[in-house]
Amino acid sequence: MYQLATCEAFERLQDDPNRDLALAGGTGSASRLVLGEMEGESWWSRRGQAEPAVRTVLRRRWRWAPRESSTGRPARKRGRVLAAFAVVTAALLTFHRAVPNSVGHLGSLLEAFLPWLGLVAVVLLGLALLRRSVTALIALLLPAAAWTCLFGGLLLPGVKPGAHDLTVVQHNVSDENADPAGTARTLAGAGPDLIGLEELVPRALPAYEKALASDYPHHVVRGSVGLWSKHPLSDTRPVDIRPRGVPKDWRRGLRTVVRAPQGEIAAYVAHLPSVRLRASGLESSWRDESAGLLGRALAAEKRRTAILLGDLNGTVDDRGLGPLTSRMNVAERGFAFSFPASLPLARIDQVMARSATVRRIRALPPTGSDHLPIAARITPR
């Protein structure tokens, strides 16, 4: 009866032209109810009976009363699950190195798609807004801050190109590419100084040589990798990055010296072994071993400035590429997801540099390959 009387009083209050005055402390029966003075009993003593009724009227008339869930829990409690997911997402972003690689290389698998945890935070944000959960919204500040610290800088505009910058293009052209000449024209259209290619096969090599000959008179090929240059090349040699158990005819690394206007630069082109996602996890042992061999070759390089172009089958966040990222600088700006070309989810094609800055990296239009080509601007120091 008390709840019914409360509802009726609020309904009468809606029809009262002086309802604003009444709510502010008028003398009508409805205002006395709002103030808690009904039948000589205080509002606070009957609060438990009045609150549901008041909430119902306010929601129906003014639509501002806090909602309860179907189980009767306050909205702040309903956001605890979303808040927990937000904290876990922030923890994975911040402490991804703590995820062990001992079982299925789960750490490397997480790091391959680490930027996409930002999308998880966006989904959680939508759910938090839908449920009007202040708790979840506050918790989402954690993954937002973690993602911004890791990747926010990649979205910033880069510095303007300088007179001494070197432009390079890296592309796995695919051994099944049906249009090598068209691919070569697309790469040359970006106007780079250097073009590094992987998965060169004997039947397609003449097409690349012919299409690039006029703009890139200098080139070297070792095994299935090659480098085309506007500037003279010298001191070329293969780089052995073959993991144990791989046939001896597996040749996927070269090193040469580019005599550029900026000075002599040691240039490496490499194609690390592929990784496979199995039911047991990520298989990357060969890739990791090959990265270690390439890292030792770079450490032994005597020239001060060195650049690396290659399909490394890993992202720069992947700990498996640690022997390279610990010695070389990676791109300061740009995501440039390159694989797969039909729906790029990760950048496994890389441009790195030592004693030079990789200013910005970007993806180029698709070719006949399952990878997208990438272009980068490098400033020697």
N, C-alpha and C positions, 0 to 999 in steps of 0.2 A: 504493500500500500504506500509505503514511503517513497519507493522508486516511482510509482505511478503518479503520486502527487508532485514529485520533483519534475517529471516530464511535462505534466500539465502546466505547472508553473512556468517552465521555460517556454512552452508553446504560447502561453498568454503573454509572456514577455516579448515574443516576436511581434505580436499585434499591438503592443503598447507604443504609441508615438513617442513616449518619453523613456524608451527602453535604455538609451544611452545614459540618461540621468539616473534611471533606476539601478543600472549596473554600477554606476559610480557611487551609489549610496543613497538612493531614494527611500521613500517610505512605503511604497506599495507592497502588497503581499508577495509578489514575485521577487522584488528586490530583497525583502527580508529572507526569502529562501536562499537567494544567491549568497547573502551574507551569513547564512547558516542559522537564522533565527526562525524556527518553525516549531510551534506548539511548545515553546519554552525550552527546547533542547538545542544545544549548540551544534553548529555545523560539524565541528571536528568529532563530536561524539557519535554522529551518524554518518561520518564520511564514507565508511565502507559500504553502506547501503546506497548512498547518493551518487558516488563516482560513476558506476556503470550507466546510470540513467543520464547524468549530465553529459557524459562522453557521447552517448547516442544522439542526444539533441544537438550538441555542438557540431558533431560530424555531419548530421543531416542539414543543419541550418547554416553553419559557418564554415564547415569543412577544414577546421584547423586542429581539432583535438587529436592527440597522438593515437595511432592505431595499435591494436594488439594483434598478435598472430592468432591462427585458428586454435592454438593450444592455450591462448590466454597469456603468452609471454610478452613482455614489453618489447618494443622495436629494438632497443639497444641490445637485448639478449639475442635477438634473431640474427644480428650481424656478426656474432662471434665466429661462426664457421667461415664466413667470408674473410673476416679479419685474420683467422688462422691461415687460410690459403695465401693471403697477402704477405704474411710474415714468412711463410715457407718460400714463396717466390723471391722475396728480398734476400733470404738466406742463400738460396741457390745462386743468385746473381753475385752476391758478395763473397761467398765462400765456395765457389765452384771448384777451386783447386783441392778442396777437402773431400770431394766426392772421389772415392777410390777407383783406380783403373785396374785393380787386381782381378775383378770379376767382370768379364765381358767388356772391358774398356768403357765402363759407364761414364767415367769422367770425360773422356774424349767425345763420347756421343753427346753428352750434355753441352759441351763447349762448342761442338759443331753448329748447334742451333741456338746458342746463348742469346743472341739479340732478339729472338722470337719470344723470349719470356716477357718482353714488353707488351706483346699482344695478349698474354695471359693477364697482365695487370689491367689492360683496357677492358677485357671481358669482366673481370672482377669489379671494375669501376661501374660498368653498366648495371650489373646485378645489385651493387650497393645503392645506386641511385634508384633503381626500381623498388627496392625494399626500404628505401629511406633510412638507411642505417648509418648513423653518425660514427659509430664504432668502426665499421668497415672502412668508411671514407678516411678516417684518421690513420688507420693501419696501412692504407694504400699509399700513404706518403713514403713509406719505407721502400717498396720496390720502385716507386717513381724516382726517388733520390738515387738508388743504387744503379738503375738503368741509365740515368742521366750522367752519372759519374763515369760509367764504362763507355757509353756510346754517344752521349750527347754531343761531344766535340766533333764527331763525324758529320753532323748535320750543319755545322757552322759554315759560312762562306769562306773559301780559301783566299789566300793572298793573290794579287794579280801576277800573271806570268812575268818572269824576269828575262832579261836578255841572255842570261847564261843558263837558262833551264834546258833540260834535256827531256824530250818526249819519247816515251817508249810504249809499245803495244805487246801484249802477251796473249797467245791464243793456242789452245789445243784444237787443231784443225779437224781432228777425227780421221781415223784410217778408213772410214766409210764415207767420207765427204764426196758427194757426187758432182760438186762444182768447185774444184780447187781454184780455177782462174777467177771466178766471181768472188770467192773468199779473199783471195789476194788483193783484188781491187777494193774490197770493203776495208781491209786493213790499211792499205796505202792511202785511202781517202781520209784517214785521220791525221795524215801528215807527220807521222812519228820519225824520229831519228833512227830508232832501232825497232826491229820486229823479231820477237822470239816465238818460234813455232815448235809444237810437239805433235807426235803421231804422224810424222812424215813417212810416207811409204814410197817405194821406188816408182810405182806407176804414176803417182801424182806429183812427184818432185819436179819433173820438167815443166809442168804447168805453173807451179809457183815461181820457178826460176825465170820463166819467160814473162810472166805478168809483172814481176817486181824488178826486172833487170834495169829498166830505164831510170827509175828513181832510187834504186838501191843496188848500186854496182858492186858492192862488196858483200859477200855472204860465205858462211861456212856451215857445213852439215856434218854431224857425227852421229852415226846410228839413226835414230828416229827423231833427233832434235836438231834445230838449226837456228841461225841468227842472220838476219839481213840488216845491212847498215848503210847509211849515207856516207859514213866516214871509213877510212881504211882500217883493216883488221890485221892483227899479227899475233904471233906466239899462241896459236890455237892448239889445244890438246883435249883429248877426252878426259872426263872425270868419272872415275869408277865409283858408282853409287849402288852397285849390284848387291842385294842382300844374299846371305847364304842360302843355298838351295835353288837359286835362280840360274837358268842356263847362261853359258858364257857369251852367247851372242846377244844378250840383253844389254843394249847400250843406250842409255838415256841421259847422259850428261856431257856437257862441253864447257870449256873455258877459253876465252880469247881476250885480246886487249883491243879496245876501241881507241883510236887516236882522234879524239874529238877536239873541237876548239876549246873546250873546257879543260883539256888535259887528258892524259892517258887514264883510261878507266878499265878495270878488269870486269868483264861481263861473263856471267854464268847463265846457262840455260839448262833446266833440269825437268825431268818428269818422274816423280816419285811413284811407287807402286800404288795400285788402287786399294781402297778399303772396302769391306763387305759387311753389310748388316745381316747377321744371322739370328736365329732364335736364341743362341747363347750370348749374343751381344755383338759388339763391333770387333771385326777382325782387322787389325791395323799393325800387326807385328812387323811385317815387311816394310810398310811405309815408315814406321818409326825407326827401324834399323837403317833404312836408306837416308832418312833425314839426319841421323847421326853421322853417317859417312860424309854427306854433303857439308854438314857443319864443320867437320874437321878440315875439309878441303878449304873452306872459306877462312877458317882460323889460320891456316898456313899461307894464305895469300899475302904476298909481300907488297903489292901495290896498295896505297892508302885508300883509294876510292874503289869500291866494288859494288856492282848491282847484280841482282838475281831475278831472272824471269823464269816462271815455270808453273806447270800444273803440279801443285804439291799435294793434291788430294787431301787437303785439310785447311781449316781456317786459322787465322792468326791467333785465335783464342785457344786453339787446341794444343794441349801440353805436348802432344806428339811431335809438334814442330818446334819445341823448345830449343833444340840445338841450333836452329836458324833464327828464331825471333830473339834469342838472347844475344845474338851477335849482329843482327841487322835491324835497321829501322823499318817500320811499316807505315802504311798510308795514314796521314793525319786527318784527311777529310774523305768522306764518301764510303758507302757500303759496297756498291758494285757487285751484287750477287751475280754469279756467273754460271751456276749449275743447279739443276738442268736447264737448258736453254728454253724449254717450253714453259717452265714455271720455276724461275730461279729462287732457290731457298738458301743458298750459301755461296760464299766466294772461296772456291778452292784453287782458283788461279791467282797467283800472287806476283807482286812486284815489291822487292825489298832492296835496301841500299845500306852501305856502310860509308861513313864520312860524307853522307849526302842525305837530303831530306826528301821523302816522297810526299809531295805537297797534296796532291789530290788524285783520286782514282775513280774511274767511271767505266760503266759498261758501254760497249758499242753495239750497233744493230746486229741482229742474228745473222749467221752465215749458214752453211750447210753442215755445221757441226752440232753436237749435242752440248757444247759449251758456248757461252757468250765470250767474245773477245773483250779484253779490258785495256784501257789506256791510262797512263799515269804520267804525271809531270814531276821530274826529279831536279832538285837544285843542289849541285855539288857545293861542298863547304870549302 
